[in-house]
Amino acid sequence: MTQHWFRHLLATNMLAKGADIRSVMAQGGWLDASSVMIYGHDVPERRRNLVNLLDGAPPGGKPGKATG
């Protein structure tokens, strides 16, 4: 196991479980948010939920189908 592999695993798992970028940066020792954001590609469900929230849909729901 290399340091790179461990940091990749750490960032991917933290992001998948809903950790914010600042927390991931602190835990993994990153100084630049863009270094962490590249790990978001491994978390498509989280990214989809964030897009849905911006579009007004509930997490796990379909965009444009928000109620209320």
Residue, then its C-alpha position, 0 to 999 in steps of 0.5 A: m500500500t502506498q501513501h497515494w493509494f491510502r489518501h485516494l481511499l481516504a478521500t473517496n470513502m469520506l466523500a461517499k459518506g458525506a464529509d465536506i471538502r474541508s474535513v477531507m483536506a484536514q484528514g488527508g493533509w491536502l492544502d488545496a481543495s482542488s487536490v481533493m475534488i478530483y476524488g469526487h469522480d468516484v462518488p457518482e451517487r453523492r454528486r447526483n444528490l448534490v445536483n438534485l438538491l440544486d435542482g430542487a429535488p429531494p436527495g435520491g429523487k428525480p430532478g425537477k420533481a420536488t414537491g412543496 
